Amino acid sequence: MPTDIRPSALAGSWYPAGPQDLRDSVAGHLRNADDSAVPRGRPVVAVAPHAGYIWSGDVAGGSLGHLATWNYERIVLLAPNHRRPLRSASCPIADAYATPLGDVVLDTAGRDALLRSGVIISAPDAHIQEHAEEIQLPFLQLLWDDVPPVLPLLIPRLSEKERNSLADALGRWCDGRTLFLVSTDFTHYGADFGYIPFVDDIPHRLEVLDMGAVSQITSWDAVGLRRYAAETGITMCGLEAMALVMMLPWPTAPTMILTGYRRSGDREGDHSHSVSYVGMIGTLANEVAS
């Protein structure tokens, strides 16, 4: 039994605090998954947003809902750090994360192996309030009765040497038995985010900007994704995490598809302050058994 449990930081704000209300909410979002759109093969990469469920839950569910029929040995959850600056990729020291639906056990063996290798650190304060990690967990709890052990990693801006070392260490899990879940929002547009690259035709130009990043991901071009970010300044908070997954030594490049796209401005009818939400799934064609 886990003894060091990180309590929920989001229940009652980012998602419902009541177990049945949360279960109903997540189940509704998961119904957005369209299995007919996903290519043949085992899903090994998922991309899901991390805003409150009223904003991004349908997009997250449209991606993660494709995983229910598959089994994994672990889930590596890669997210940006919002709460504390980090000098290296970080993992929590907890044994489990709590949500109103129960505890999600962490992959402590995988974590300890990465810590021993020196490619990550543990900065507990960075994880205590980090929404980009916890927001994904109730989805996993509805997908599986027994959630595979989860290894949360916060990925800050890395040097090329750090990026390569971490990619080499994570490469041991590119065998189809591990799911890499990238928690990221895409463009954060508006004065509050310090990003106003255009002021007219905002909804259309936001979509063009976001789909430019999506195109780099579907092309499986990590260098191209980082170059696109440098050229456009796109405020995609999990870009470093996404690029890292694309650098891993996969047997073949996963086939990535877009499963959902929405902006907070669509809900509000005002795109002057808007965050973009993207869902994606990546499969390995030669991995078909569950």
Residue pairs with C-beta under 8 A, 6 or more apart in sequence:
2 94
2 95
2 96
2 103
2 105
2 106
3 95
4 93
4 94
4 95
4 96
5 94
5 95
5 96
5 97
5 98
5 103
6 92
6 94
6 96
6 97
6 98
6 127
6 128
7 98
8 97
8 98
8 99
8 100
8 134
9 128
9 129
9 130
9 131
9 134
10 131
10 134
10 135
11 17
11 22
11 99
11 100
13 52
14 51
14 52
14 53
14 131
14 134
14 135
15 22
15 25
15 26
15 52
15 53
15 57
15 135
15 138
16 22
16 25
16 53
16 100
17 100
18 100
19 100
19 101
22 99
22 100
22 101
22 138
23 101
23 142
25 53
25 57
26 53
26 57
26 61
26 138
26 139
26 141
26 142
27 142
28 57
28 61
29 53
29 57
29 58
29 60
29 61
29 62
29 65
29 139
30 61
30 64
30 65
30 68
30 139
30 142
30 143
31 61
31 65
32 58
32 59
32 61
32 62
32 65
32 260
33 61
33 62
33 63
33 64
33 65
33 66
33 259
34 62
34 259
35 66
37 257
37 259
38 66
38 257
38 259
38 281
38 283
39 255
39 257
39 283
39 285
40 283
40 285
40 288
41 255
41 283
41 284
41 285
41 286
41 287
41 288
42 70
42 176
42 283
42 284
42 287
42 288
42 289
42 290
43 66
43 67
43 70
43 179
43 281
43 282
43 283
44 174
44 176
44 178
44 179
44 180
44 250
44 254
44 282
44 283
44 284
44 287
45 179
45 180
45 181
45 182
45 245
45 254
45 256
45 280
45 281
45 282
46 63
46 64
46 66
46 67
46 179
46 180
46 181
46 182
46 280
46 281
46 282
47 63
47 181
47 182
47 184
47 217
47 242
47 278
47 279
47 280
47 281
47 282
48 59
48 60
48 63
48 64
48 136
48 139
48 181
48 182
48 183
48 184
48 279
49 56
49 59
49 60
49 183
49 184
49 185
49 186
49 277
49 278
49 279
50 56
50 60
50 79
50 131
50 132
50 135
50 136
50 183
50 184
50 185
51 135
51 185
51 264
51 275
51 277
52 135
53 60
53 135
54 267
55 264
55 267
55 275
55 277
56 185
56 262
56 264
56 277
58 260
58 262
59 259
59 260
59 261
59 262
59 277
59 278
59 279
60 135
60 136
60 139
60 277
60 279
61 139
62 259
62 260
62 279
63 259
63 260
63 279
63 280
63 281
64 136
64 139
64 140
64 143
64 181
64 279
65 143
66 259
66 281
67 143
67 179
68 143
68 144
69 290
70 179
70 290
71 148
71 290
72 148
72 177
72 178
72 179
73 148
73 149
73 177
73 178
74 107
74 110
74 148
74 149
74 150
74 151
74 173
74 177
74 178
74 179
75 107
75 140
75 147
75 148
75 149
75 150
75 151
75 178
75 179
75 180
75 181
76 107
76 110
76 150
76 151
76 153
76 170
76 173
76 178
76 179
76 180
76 181
77 133
77 136
77 150
77 151
77 152
77 153
77 181
77 183
78 153
78 155
78 180
78 181
78 182
78 183
78 238
78 241
78 242
78 244
78 245
79 130
79 132
79 133
79 152
79 153
79 154
79 155
79 182
79 183
79 184
79 238
79 241
80 132
80 154
80 155
80 156
80 183
80 184
80 237
80 238
80 240
80 241
81 90
81 126
81 130
81 154
81 155
81 156
82 130
82 131
82 132
82 237
83 125
83 126
83 128
83 129
83 130
84 123
84 125
84 126
85 156
86 121
86 123
86 126
86 154
86 156
87 121
87 156
88 119
88 120
88 121
88 156
88 158
88 162
89 119
89 120
89 121
89 153
89 154
89 155
89 156
89 158
89 162
89 166
90 120
90 121
90 122
90 123
90 126
90 127
90 153
90 154
90 156
91 111
91 114
91 115
91 120
91 121
91 122
91 127
91 151
91 152
91 153
91 154
92 106
92 122
92 124
92 127
92 152
93 122
93 124
94 106
94 124
94 127
95 105
95 106
95 108
96 103
96 104
96 105
96 106
97 103
97 104
97 106
97 133
97 134
97 137
97 150
97 152
98 104
99 134
99 137
99 138
99 141
100 138
101 138
101 141
101 142
102 141
104 137
104 140
104 141
104 147
104 150
105 147
105 149
105 150
106 149
106 150
106 151
106 152
107 149
107 150
107 151
108 149
109 149
110 149
110 151
110 173
111 122
111 151
114 120
114 151
114 169
114 170
115 121
115 122
117 169
119 162
119 165
119 166
119 168
119 169
120 153
120 166
123 154
126 154
127 133
127 152
127 154
130 154
132 154
132 183
132 184
132 237
132 238
133 152
133 154
133 183
135 183
136 181
136 183
137 147
137 150
140 147
140 150
141 147
148 179
153 241
155 238
155 240
155 241
155 244
156 240
157 240
158 166
158 240
158 244
163 243
163 244
163 247
164 247
166 244
167 244
167 247
167 248
167 249
168 249
170 244
170 248
171 248
171 249
173 180
174 248
174 249
174 250
174 251
176 284
176 287
180 245
180 248
182 238
182 241
182 242
182 245
183 238
183 241
184 236
184 237
184 238
184 239
184 241
184 242
184 278
185 236
185 237
185 238
185 275
185 276
185 277
185 278
186 210
186 213
186 234
186 236
186 275
186 276
186 277
186 278
187 195
187 206
187 209
187 210
187 234
187 235
187 236
187 274
187 275
187 276
188 195
188 235
188 237
188 274
188 275
188 276
189 195
189 196
189 202
189 206
189 235
189 265
189 271
189 272
189 273
189 274
189 275
189 276
190 196
190 272
190 273
190 274
191 273
192 273
193 235
193 273
195 233
195 235
197 209
197 232
197 233
198 205
202 265
202 271
202 272
202 274
203 263
203 265
203 266
203 271
206 263
206 265
206 271
206 274
206 276
207 261
209 232
209 234
210 234
210 261
210 276
210 278
211 261
212 228
212 232
212 234
213 225
213 228
213 229
213 234
213 236
213 239
213 278
214 258
214 261
214 278
214 280
216 224
216 225
216 228
217 225
217 242
217 246
217 256
217 280
218 256
218 257
218 258
218 280
220 246
220 253
220 254
220 256
221 246
222 243
222 244
222 246
222 247
225 239
225 242
225 243
225 246
226 239
226 243
228 234
229 236
229 239
236 242
250 284
251 284
251 286
252 284
252 285
252 286
254 282
254 283
254 284
255 282
255 283
255 284
255 285
256 280
256 281
256 282
257 280
257 281
257 282
258 278
258 279
258 280
259 279
259 280
259 281
260 277
260 278
260 279
261 276
261 277
261 278
261 279
262 276
262 277
263 271
263 274
263 275
263 276
263 277
264 273
264 274
264 275
264 276
264 277
265 271
265 272
265 273
265 274
268 274
